[in-house]
Amino acid sequence: MQPFEILNFGKDRNGNTIVKVRKIHQRAFSIQTNNNLPKAHRFANAMNLKFEELVPIEIEIVRNEVENYIINYGTPNQKR
């Protein structure tokens, strides 16, 4: 799978917690964390949506969870 970077946590227009992700040379996309990424959801709420305050092990946990989500449920474009 192509490398990606996690840009930040946030809220969508409906108030759902999201994680914003971007693959190299592609547009960013977001994934709702509630039910989809439970660990990321917990970290996002604990850190008041401040991704930059996560410690390295927490970042790795979120990266693994996002990667597994993309592999299993991502669109063909996200999987490339």
N, C-alpha and C positions, 0 to 999 in steps of 0.2 A: 504494500500500500504506500502511496506517495506520502511524504512527510506533510504534516500540517502544524499550524500554530493555533493555540487557544488565545483569542484576543482579549476576552473579558466575559464577565457575567453581566446580566442585565434583566430588564423586564420587557416583554412585548406589549403591544398596545392594549391587550386584554388583561395585563397584570400578571401574566405567567412568567416565572423565572426561566431564563434562557442562558445558554452558553453560546458565545459567538466564536466560530471556527473559520479558519481560512487555510486552504491548501495553496501551495506555492503556485503563483501565476494564475490564480483563480479568484473569483469573487467570494467574499465571505458569506457564510450562511449560519443560521442559528438552529439550535435544537432545544426544544422545551425540556427542562430537566425533570419536572414532576412526573413520576412513573417511568420515564425513559432513562434518566440518569440519576438514580437516587443518591449516590454518594456526592456527585457534583451539586445536586440540589441542597443537600445538607450543608456542604461547605459554603455554597453561595449565600445561604441564609445566615449561617454562623458568622460570616465575614462581611455582612451587609453589602453583598455584591462586589466586594473589592478583591478581584482575582490576584492582584499584585501582593496581597498580604498572606497568601498561602505559602506554606513552607515547601521545600522541594519534594518531600514524600507525598504531600497532598496533591501537588501539581501532577506528579507521576500517576497517582490514583485516578485523577480526573482524565488525564491523557489516555490511560488504558480503557477507562469506561467509554470515553468518546470514540476511540478507535474501534472497540467492540461493537458499539452502536452503529457506526458507519458500515462496518463489515456486514452486519446482520440486517440492517434496515435502511441504509443509505440509498440514495438514487444512483443510477449508473454513473452519472457525472461525478457524484461525491466519491464513489468507489474508485474511480480512475486515478 
